[in-house]
């Protein structure tokens, strides 16, 4: 009897969660996008890095790369213009909701392996730029593997509770009194390039410890990767300065003369080396002086 | 006198670090780890010049290129015989299941090394510029869809030293990303 009651309560809970609305209204976006700006933002934001199965020889943005987490394996989505398996039948408003709110067109939450939390402040213009850039990607008519998580993590509606507890606003708001370059770096580091996604420790539920472990590193990343602490103090202790750090984001060269491998190698190879020198310097300027950390 | 004392102390420190890092390595394992260490040390020494923090010296570039060339291409491949991957090696086994990609990266590094040697007299160029191949407005490339063309030695040798240095480091990083286990 007790078991039946629990099952009924559980089913009722899931149904309740399914009906619980989390989407914010999406206004129509009529701005004209800039393909170049969108492609640049896509690079900086890691879209190509995560949604291209390099190891498996996959086509760009066709998804399929697996992220092995402690909860199971999540596969990156096909973001090409294919209408069947990609985002070819989406509207720009669907796209905006996915990027800024982490929700499918049907308002189902994405798993937080997708770093939408950092994109919440993207402007309508940035969304329009990204959108037109993604329209240039040739369709790839291939499905990606089905995400393989055990119950209860397989219930995406349960993520609504997760979002209520662990979805934080990005720290991208400019700080008065800081230089333009510092604020530009803050917008990139805390937003698009989402450094904290890997470099911040996570709790047992996979939420970032934004108050106690921010930028303090993470030894348990998908794929067995580890990310070191990148607080300003830790970076100074490891021999970094603005010049060497910005140069590393271009070349991968560390102060020791070694070059990045692992996850950071991917970040540079697939992302930051495509950025402008000014933006890499801005990122380094902010990282070396996270004065409000 | 102080400089010599410092140099001696630094040498001891490097040797000690090497001993710790390569503890237990013998034979071909030790040889390849020392090869990687030699390239890392040379890169560390010349990086400030390549970043424009020190006066440019073409002879240093030539010497650096020679170090890279010595440890890349077929010379590198010869140090990765199949089955030789016991601790403390940090090589991933995927090297031997994806030997073609590993060989391409090793060959690319050798080509960049040769190009650096040829380009040494070209001058440093803009140390902070992007790598030149990706920020030229090619949207297909920015969105990941460009066809990567293999560059000839002569084409590479016409580039600035800073560009070649940056791109050679990117080859190192690409190889480490794919084929080296991280701590």
HADDOCK unambig.tbl for C-alpha pairs under 7 A between the chains (distance, minus, plus):
assign (segid A and resid 36 and name CA) (segid B and resid 139 and name CA) 6.55 0.50 0.50
assign (segid A and resid 39 and name CA) (segid B and resid 139 and name CA) 6.65 0.50 0.50
assign (segid A and resid 39 and name CA) (segid B and resid 142 and name CA) 5.74 0.50 0.50
assign (segid A and resid 39 and name CA) (segid B and resid 143 and name CA) 5.82 0.50 0.50
assign (segid A and resid 40 and name CA) (segid B and resid 142 and name CA) 6.72 0.50 0.50
assign (segid A and resid 43 and name CA) (segid B and resid 142 and name CA) 6.76 0.50 0.50
assign (segid A and resid 48 and name CA) (segid B and resid 143 and name CA) 6.61 0.50 0.50
assign (segid A and resid 48 and name CA) (segid B and resid 144 and name CA) 6.46 0.50 0.50
assign (segid A and resid 60 and name CA) (segid B and resid 144 and name CA) 5.31 0.50 0.50
assign (segid A and resid 60 and name CA) (segid B and resid 145 and name CA) 5.85 0.50 0.50
assign (segid A and resid 251 and name CA) (segid B and resid 166 and name CA) 5.26 0.50 0.50
assign (segid A and resid 251 and name CA) (segid B and resid 169 and name CA) 5.72 0.50 0.50
assign (segid A and resid 251 and name CA) (segid B and resid 170 and name CA) 5.34 0.50 0.50
assign (segid A and resid 252 and name CA) (segid B and resid 169 and name CA) 6.66 0.50 0.50
assign (segid A and resid 252 and name CA) (segid B and resid 170 and name CA) 6.29 0.50 0.50
assign (segid A and resid 252 and name CA) (segid B and resid 173 and name CA) 5.97 0.50 0.50
assign (segid A and resid 253 and name CA) (segid B and resid 169 and name CA) 6.64 0.50 0.50
assign (segid A and resid 255 and name CA) (segid B and resid 44 and name CA) 6.69 0.50 0.50
assign (segid A and resid 256 and name CA) (segid B and resid 44 and name CA) 5.91 0.50 0.50
assign (segid A and resid 257 and name CA) (segid B and resid 40 and name CA) 4.59 0.50 0.50
assign (segid A and resid 257 and name CA) (segid B and resid 41 and name CA) 5.84 0.50 0.50
assign (segid A and resid 257 and name CA) (segid B and resid 43 and name CA) 5.03 0.50 0.50
assign (segid A and resid 257 and name CA) (segid B and resid 44 and name CA) 3.81 0.50 0.50
assign (segid A and resid 258 and name CA) (segid B and resid 40 and name CA) 5.03 0.50 0.50
assign (segid A and resid 259 and name CA) (segid B and resid 169 and name CA) 6.99 0.50 0.50
assign (segid A and resid 259 and name CA) (segid B and resid 172 and name CA) 6.52 0.50 0.50
assign (segid A and resid 259 and name CA) (segid B and resid 173 and name CA) 5.17 0.50 0.50
assign (segid A and resid 260 and name CA) (segid B and resid 173 and name CA) 5.30 0.50 0.50
assign (segid A and resid 260 and name CA) (segid B and resid 176 and name CA) 6.81 0.50 0.50
assign (segid A and resid 261 and name CA) (segid B and resid 173 and name CA) 5.63 0.50 0.50
assign (segid A and resid 261 and name CA) (segid B and resid 176 and name CA) 4.43 0.50 0.50
assign (segid A and resid 261 and name CA) (segid B and resid 177 and name CA) 3.77 0.50 0.50
assign (segid A and resid 261 and name CA) (segid B and resid 180 and name CA) 6.78 0.50 0.50
assign (segid A and resid 261 and name CA) (segid B and resid 182 and name CA) 6.93 0.50 0.50
assign (segid A and resid 262 and name CA) (segid B and resid 177 and name CA) 4.59 0.50 0.50
assign (segid A and resid 262 and name CA) (segid B and resid 182 and name CA) 6.07 0.50 0.50
assign (segid A and resid 265 and name CA) (segid B and resid 173 and name CA) 5.87 0.50 0.50
assign (segid A and resid 265 and name CA) (segid B and resid 174 and name CA) 6.64 0.50 0.50
assign (segid A and resid 265 and name CA) (segid B and resid 177 and name CA) 5.22 0.50 0.50
assign (segid A and resid 266 and name CA) (segid B and resid 177 and name CA) 6.51 0.50 0.50
assign (segid A and resid 269 and name CA) (segid B and resid 174 and name CA) 6.75 0.50 0.50
assign (segid A and resid 273 and name CA) (segid B and resid 130 and name CA) 6.98 0.50 0.50
assign (segid A and resid 274 and name CA) (segid B and resid 134 and name CA) 6.09 0.50 0.50
assign (segid A and resid 274 and name CA) (segid B and resid 135 and name CA) 6.34 0.50 0.50
assign (segid A and resid 276 and name CA) (segid B and resid 130 and name CA) 6.57 0.50 0.50
assign (segid A and resid 277 and name CA) (segid B and resid 128 and name CA) 6.13 0.50 0.50
assign (segid A and resid 277 and name CA) (segid B and resid 129 and name CA) 6.28 0.50 0.50
assign (segid A and resid 277 and name CA) (segid B and resid 130 and name CA) 6.63 0.50 0.50
